[in-house]
Amino acid sequence: MFVLVFDTETTGLPKTKVINENTVNSWPYIVQLSYIIYDTESNKIIKISDNIAKIPENVELSKESIAIHGIDRNKMNEKGKPIVEILQEFLTTIDSIDLIVCHNIDFDINMIIVEIYRCALDANNSHVKEINLPIIVRLQYMNKYCTMKNSMELCNIKKITKTTGKEYVKFPTLSESYHKLFNEKPNNMHNSLNDVYACFRCFCKLKYNKDICKEDVEFNKLLRDAL
């Protein structure tokens, strides 16, 4: 089985839940997309991809978002690539993937779909002739695993609603899930590649009850160097 673990960093949060050609401007832009592909047969990571995206100059890149992910215009100009190139590489992997893993998977999948729409609507992308509806449908219906949802009960972080004062269990952040599972506080989060490594370790523990760091020396080094 081939497992795709991915994460995005963005310019902010969406102002709507609807995704179509009329609402893309109400969604943030991806500034970093990272992923790994893990082969459960060989128990090896067979691909690592880390990409910074250039966003249009007229799109606001707020100080708040830069403070979270550390990606400013200078870094984009130095290391960034057009999102259409990043997406083309990412989407070519989908056909061979059996399971997608993310922390807050609905958000990350939606961000990919939003950027597919944007690329199709961008007049500068003359080679992208139409919105790729088949790949959007495939993304929506692929087998998925969300470490956020699957660790919510375990973390059991209780909050009080501001409106009614009732108690509820909130979705854990990736750092909260990681800390609960391994009794370690991860550093350098909100770099999407680092988040992918942390998410993958959480996935292995939640799904298979194993610590991948104890079984894979190479991955353990990758993660320790990152976090």
N, C-alpha and C positions, 0 to 999 in steps of 0.2 A: 504494500500500500504506500502511495506517495502522499505525504502530508505537507500542505502549504501553510506556513505561519507568516502572517504579514501584519504590518502596522503602518498607519499614516500619521504625519504631523501636519497641521493645517493652520490657516490664518485666523481661525476662530471657530465659532459654533454656528450651525444653521439657524435661519430665521423662519424656516418652514419645514414640514415633514414631507411635503409633496416634491416629487422629482419629475420634471418634464422640461421641454424647451422654453417654457415661459417662466420657470422658477429658478433656473440655474444661478441667476444673479443673487438669489437669496441664500445661496450656499457658499461656504468658505472655499478656499483653494488649497489643494495639496501642496505643501512645500517640501515634504520628504516622504518617500515610499520605500520601505525596506521589507525584504522577505527572505525566508529560507525554505528549501524543499528537503524534507527528510524521508528517507527510504526505510520503511519498517522491516524490510527483508534483510537488508545489509546492516541495519542500525547505524546508518551514516547520513550526515548532511551532504547532499549531493550538489546543492547550489546555495550561494549566499549573494544577495543583491542589495545594494544600498545606494539610493539615488536622491539627490537634491534637485528639486524642480524650479525652473524659472517661472515666475508668474508675471503677468502683464504689468507694465510700469504704472498704469492707472489704478491698479488694485492696492488698496491700503494694506500696509504691513505694520500693524500696530506695535507699540512698545510692549504692550502686555503679551502679545503672542511671541514676540522675539525673546522676551524674558523667560518664556516657558521652554521653547525649543532651541533657542540660540541661533536661529537662521535669519540673517539680515540680508540686505541687498548686496553687500560686498561678497558674502559667502555664495549667494546665488550666482552672481556674475563670475565668480572664480570657479565654482564647482558645479553649477546648475546645468540641467539639460531641459529641453522642451518637454512638457508633460506628455505630448503625443508619442515621443520616442520611448519614454519610460513605460507608458501604458502598453505600447506595442510589444515590448519585451515581456512585460508582466502577463499580458493576456495570452501570449503564445504558450505559456506554461499550463494554462487552465485545462486543456484537453487531457493531459496526463495525470491530473490531480484527483485523488479519491476523497480527500477531506481538507476543508479549510478551517484554520484555527486562528482566532483573534481574541483580544480582550475588548469587549463591547463590539461584537462583530457586526451588528446592524449598522452602526455608524461607519465603520471602515468599508463595508460593502457599498453602502450608499455613496460614500465619497468617490469610490471607483466609478460607480454608475454616473454620478454627476460629471466627472471629468470626461467620461466617454461622450456624454451629451455635448459638453463644451467643445471638445475636439471636432465633433461632427458639425457643430454650428459655426465654428471659426472659419471665416473666409480664407484665412491664410493656409489652412490645412486642405489644400486642393485635392490631395490624394485620399482624404477621408470623405467619401462621397455621401454617405448617409449614416445615420445612427445605427450602430451595430446591435439591433434588437435581439438576435439570437444569443449573443454573448451576455447581454444584460439578463435575459431569461435564465441562461445557464448559471450565472452568478447567483441569482435569486434562489434557485432550486437545488444547488449543489449541497452535498452533505457538509454540515458545519458543526463546529464545536466552539462555544463561547466560554472562555475561562472566567469571565465576569459573572455570567449567570450561574455557571456550575460551581462557583465558590461562594455564592451569596449566603447560602444556608450555613456553610462551614464558618465563614467569617462572622456572621450574625451581628453586624454593626447596626445598632438601633439608633434611630433619630426620631425627632418629634416634628410633625408637620406644623408649619407656621399658621395655617388657616384654621385647622380644627383642633390642634393640640394632641392629636392621636399619635401613638407610637407606630413606627414601621421599621422594617429591615431594609437598609439601603444597599444598592449595588456597590461592591467594593472596588476601589481603584486597583490598578495592577500592583502597585506597591503594597497595598493592604493585603491582597491575596497572597503575594509572594512572602510577605512577612509572616502571615498565618501559617502557610505551608512549610516554611523552612526556618522560621525564627531568625531571619536575617532581614535587615533593612537594605534594599538595593539603592545604589547611588547612580547618578548620571542618567536618570530616567527622562523621558520625553525626547530622547534621541531614538528615532523609530527602530534602528537596528538593535540598540540595547534593549528596547521594549520587546522586540521579537525574541531575543534570547531569553529574557525573563518569562515571557508568555509561554514559550516552548517548554521551559522547565516546569512551570505550573501545570501545563497540559499533561505532561508525562506523569506527574504526581497525581493529578485528579483522575485521569483516565485509566492509568495502569498501576497506580500506587507504587511508582518507582522514581527514584531520584536519578535523572539522566546524568547528572554530574558525577555520580559514583560509578557509572557504567561506561561513560564515554570520556576518556582523558582529553581528547581534542576539544570536545565541546566545553568541558570544564574550564579549559584554558581560555577559550573564546569568551565565556561568560565572566570569568574572574577578571580578565583584562578590561572588559566593558563596564562591569558593575563594581 
